[in-house]
Structures are given as structure tokens and as C-alpha cells.
């Protein structure tokens, strides 16, 4: 459910005036409300920044006619992977499962990206992969991660220019915790970042704070 912005009675009155009379100047709105322009300025700023009104110099205010859901969608279409990606944690494909487990816990991450000698993405390791490999009597120090990892091309990736909302959909659809952010190289795909569910949550919280 989309959370709508709660408006004051005066702000709702302003919206109605603009709906009925737009384009209309701030001075004209103030006159109708028997207020000074200075008193009205904060309300007009809030309504404009929230997207309910549009202001044009020397013309006045217009009512955008957009719902809360439409405004939220527009804001989501402005957030890109590059805005919220974090530093990736990578390991070499010859690293042992034991060392990978240690890296995962030391770095406090849920996903490791496996790269080859050219630093290109070749695999992904999740907590489930490492847990599955730990069950039994295998010698974890002698098992390389390339035996248990998910390999290319069966890895979902994203790029810096992708919309964050599209990455969120991929995380949900694939039921995974993180995606590698990649850049095409001459020999494959270089890992330059990661997007996790935590990154997505931070983006939505930041968006919510902007709407307050």
C-alpha cells in the first residue's frame, strides 16, 4: 500500500484553489486566503516539492493531478544502481571453501563473488552454498569454491545504469540476497559493485524521508 502525504487543511485548500483557477500566482492564492505571500511560501514549497503542484516563472502554479502512487513511481524511476551500490566482496576461484566461509563472516556479507585471474566474474557463492558444502565429513580446506559455486552464465547481474527498482524485482523473482554490479571488459564481466536487499531498503527509507 502506498503511503500518502498528509496535508494540512490549508494545503488542501491551496490545492483546490489551484485546481479551480490554475495557472495562478502565489500572490493571487494569498489574496484568496487572506494571507501574506510570506506566510503561504512554506506551504507552496511543500506542495511543489511533493509533486502536487508545478511552478513556472512569471506564469504561476499548476495542479499536476498526480496521485500519491504516481508520484512514488516517478521518484522510483529516478533512482539508479550507481546511487546505492556498495563495495563487492570477491574471492578467487581456487580459494578453499574454508577460506570463503572465513571471508564471508569477517566481511559480514551474505554473498561472495568469485573471479578468475583476470578479475572477471565466474561464479557466486551464497550462505546456502557454503552451508551445504559444510555438511558431511569433507575437508573444507581442500575443496575449491569453483566446485560448489553457481557459475556463469547462470548468474543474474546488473549494471550501474540500471534502475534500482528493476534490481529489486530481480532479487524477489530469483529469491536471492544480492546481485553483482558488472562492467563489460575485453575478456568478460568485471565486478565493480553489489546491490543487496539492505541497499534497496536504504533507498526506500531515503525516499520516505524526502516525502516527510
Protein Blocks (a to p, Z undefined) as FASTA:
>chain_A
ZZdddddfklmmmmmmmmmmpccdfklmmmmnopafklmmmmmmmmmmnomaccdehibc
cdehiafklmmmmmmmmccfklmpccdddddfkbcfklmmmmmmmnopabdcdddfkopa
fbdcdfklmmmmmgcjbdfklmcfklmmccdfkbccddfklcfklmmmmmmmnopabdcd
ddddfklccdfbdcdfklmmmmmmmmmmmmZZ
